[in-house]
Amino acid sequence: MAAVLVLAGPSLAQSPTSGQTTGVGAQASGLERLPEACRKLFQQAPQASMMQNMPMMQGTMPPVQSMPMGQNLGEANQDYMQVMRSMNAPMMAGMMIQNPDLAFACAMIPHHQGAIDMAKAVLKHGKDAEVKKLAQKTIDDQEKDIKELTEVLNKHAK
């Protein structure tokens, strides 16, 4: 069984693209989870300076469990919410890249990473063997897709 990433508390996630360990949640915006080429392309986007001042992009939003809606959620739901929060900023940054092909690749990488992280949450919290099997398939498929997107990105971003 795959190692499980605990997303709701103070946790660490390894970026699929850089191999660097980064904080998830209030300590990190998620942009560090983008490949370096995407971060550079985002910095060149006209909207980058405006977006970088948004709380979500700065990683200053409080953890899900400290928000009113998060206090009544179970651990699995908190994990799913945290995945969505950590995925949104890098997806938005990717979509701001001027080249539509590279914007697609840069936005899809965190989208696929979000699917991986949600699948890991269901592996941690889920009970149904069939769902867990689908979650593992999701992890395997999305990791392959991230690798392909990163290869295309590196080839075309030069």
N, C-alpha and C positions, 0 to 999 in steps of 0.2 A: 504494500500500500504506500502511496506517496506520502511524503512528509506534509504535515498540515501547518498552514500559516495561520496564526492567531491574529485576527485583524481588529478586534474591538478594543483591546487594551493597548498599553505601550508596547508596540511590537516592532519587529524588523522584517523587512521584505528584501529579497534579493532581486535586483533589477534584471530582467531577462536580457536586456540589451547591453548593459555595461558590466554586469557581474558584481557591481558595487552594492553593498548593503546600505539601505536607506531607511529612515524612519517612516512609518505610515501614520497618518492621522494629523493631529494638530501640529506636529513638529515638521512636517514636510508638505510641500505643495503638490508633489507628484511629477513636476517637470523634470526632476533629476532621474525619473524612470524612463524618460524618452532617450532614444539614441542621440549621441552628441550632434550628429548631422541635423536632426530635427530641432534641437535646441538652438543651433546656429541659424537655421532657416527661420525659426520663429522670431528670433531677435531682429531679423531683417524686415519682418512684416510691419506695415504701417500701424496696425492696431496693437502691437506688442507693448509699447510703453503704457498705453491706457489699460490693457488687460493686466499687466504686472502689478497694478495698484489695487486690483480686486482682492478682497480677503481670501477667496478660494485659491487664487493663484499664489498667494503668499504663504499658504498653509496656516493661517491664523484662526481658522474656524475651530470652535470647540469640538471635543470628541463627541460622537453620536450619543453615547450613554449619558452625557451631561446635559443634553438638550431635552426640553420638555417631552417631545415626541419619543425620544429614545429611552426615557426612563421606564416606560411600560413595555418595552420590547424585550423579547427573549434574546439569549445570546446569539442564536443563529440569525435572527432578524437584525441585530446590531452589527453582526459581521457583514451581512449583505449590504446594509446601509453604508458601512465604512468602505466597502469595495466601491460602491457607486461614487462616494465622495472622492476617493483617491484616484478614480478613473476620469472624472469630469474635467479637471484642470488640464491634464496633458492632452486629452482628446480635443478640447477647445483650442489649445495652443496649436495642435497639428492642423486643425481646420483653418487657421489664420495664415498658413503658408501660401504664398502667392501662386506657386506652381501647383496646378490641380492634381497632378500625378503624385507629387511628393506630399501634398497635403493629405491625400488619401492614405498613403503609406504611414505617415506620421500620426494620423488620427486613429487608424486601425490598430496600430501596435498597442496602445493603452486599452483600446476596446477589447482586444483579444486577451490582454493581461487581466482585465477585469473579469472576463469569462473564466480564466484559469483560477483567479482568486475566489470567485463564487463557487466554483467546483470544489476547491479545497475546503471551503466552509461547509459544503454539504457532506464532504467526506468526514469532516470533524463531527458534525451535528446530526447528520441524517441516519436513518435506521433501515431504509429500504435498500436491499442488495441491488435491485435493478437500477435504481436511481444512482447509487454509488458507482455502478459499472458505467453508466452514461457520463457521470461526472469525470471518471478517469479517462474515458474516451475524449471528452471535451478538453481535458488538460493536454493529452497527447496531440490531438488535432491542432489546438490553438498554439501550442509551442512550435509545432511544425510551421504553421502559418506565420508566426512572428519571425521565425528564422528566414523564411522566404521574403517577407516584407522588408526585413532589415537588409538582406542581400540586394534586393532591388533598389532600396533607398541608397545604400552605399555606392552602388554602381552609377546611379543617376544624379546623386547630389553633388558630384564633383564639378 
